[in-house]
């Protein structure tokens, strides 16, 4: 019996604790779901019956309906005027409502598909969102830049002590409306326009915007043309002079900066366009300033480096004391310039995205699209990135430097430039061979200038079995002694019969060369003189050249 009593008491205690816990958790079911206030806008008259503030979407729709009808007293009921004294709400409320309507028209684009139409603001469409399935009491609509800081435009869920919760424009946003209206409100010129031009036209634009936007672009283009002509007047620089001319280097960046400044002043002081145009112009203006500044830095650095370091491949290809170090310095500085440009581009892209919120302005969610965008960009730019890394690799391992003499794919070349994605080679005939950096690094090539400038050119002559090599050897040493450029290296001179077959024998003549710049010329001159002697001998009693047909020679 006692055991049954203990079990009963334990069950009653557990039931009592469960009810207490439920009572405690249910004492305030609105915790975290809304902001609590005593009264909603007590200084305003009763809210009209035909407005719906139960969901975020319905509240903004009600505001826009009232704004279109210029019913600012009714539109004020969609604002949280808690920061305004109740005695002044009836006066200040309509004014703030008109300011918020102007801000919506000029700086904010609402994504109605993304705006929730549920009282709790729950996003039930996506399970990947950070707050998916969670009740919301505050939703971010947009960011508007005010001075040096972005101002968040929010709509909050507010519940009075008596009554149902409602969605209102947040009190922080309402407090910032006067400053935002001063920054983005109608300009004096716009206020002077006739009423028909301020009427709605199409695509959410007004007639003055339809007329004014092409005019702004025309004036901006005219300023750009005049600036470029003024910067070009008196320069008369050719492409050959441009790398060392500071004026030529500054012309394009200054033109871009003046053009961007003109567009910025026209769209902020003369015309303040609506959000549909502003979301495109704002990122372009910031991008223009960033590009102009970075472009100017790169061009000025290029001019300074060109004046300090000689990048002329003909000068660098000369042999002599200190030329090896000059080629190394020129190649390293060229690689450093490429690395700086990459860093500058990354910094510029970061500044533009940070300042202009480009992704949001174009209606793209950065968090949602980051993975896909990264994959697409990585796939599209994989060859470019590979070539950039390969060009830096060339500078680090010194396999080829500006001014080096190479044999690449059977052509005698000089390295002219090592760019981001390709290597520019000048063939001895004057033609340019452009090779992707990846292919240039992957293929073997002869570098005649690397480390030691001395080299041996080889001349092979195909002779008959009955030919005597002695007269040719004597002529060879006679020619060698008569060449002033040939260094005195006995071990680098000689004539050898290297092989023979049914067609004849092969004689090898060694031509020592102190300078790769003259090696090919010396070998050609030596070959010409040896062939002259061989022809004289062949015209005599003994044949020197093998008697074969063209088909047999192959």
TARAVEN-V965153 format. One line per field, one symbol per residue. phi: phi as a letter, one per 20 degrees, with the letter a starting at -180 (. if undefined). burial: + if it has 24 or more other ideal C-beta (glycine too) atoms within 12 Angstrom, else -. A space follows every 50 residues. Layout:
BEGIN
phi = ???
burial = ???
END
This chain:
BEGIN
phi = .ffffffffffffffffffffffffefbfefndaeecfcelfeefffgfe dcdfcgffffffffffffeleffffffedeeffdfgfdffefgfffffff fffffdccdeeffeffdcgemfeeeceefgdfmdfddbceeadcfcmdce dfdccdeccffcpefcecfgfffffefgfffffcfgeffffeffggfeff dblmedffffeffffffffffffffffffffefnfleeffegfdeffffe ffffffffffffffffeddecdffffeffefgffffffffffffffffff fffffffecedfffffffeqfnffffffffffffffffffffffffffff fffffelgfffemdefffdfffffffffffdfffffffffffffffelfb cfnfecdclndeccfebdefdbdeddffenfdddcggfffffefbedfdf mdffbdeddddedffefefgfffffffffffeefeffecffddqcceeab bfeqdddddecfcecffdfffffffffffffffffffffefdfdefeceg fffe
burial = --------------------------------+++-+--++-++--+--- ++++++++++++++-++---++++++++++++++----++-+++++++++ ++++++++++---++++-+++++-----------+++++++++++----- ++++++++++----+++++++-++++++-++-+++++--+---------- ----++-+++-++--++--+--++--++--+-----------++++-+++ ++++++++++++++-+++-+++++++++++++++++++++++++++++++ +++-++--+++-+--++++---++-++++++++++-++--++-++--+-- -++-++++-++-------------------------+++++++++--+++ ++++++++---+++++++++++++++++----+-++++-++---++++++ --++++++++++++--+++-+++-+++-++--+-+++-----+-+----- ---+++++++++++++++++-++-+++-+++-++--++-----+++---- ----
END
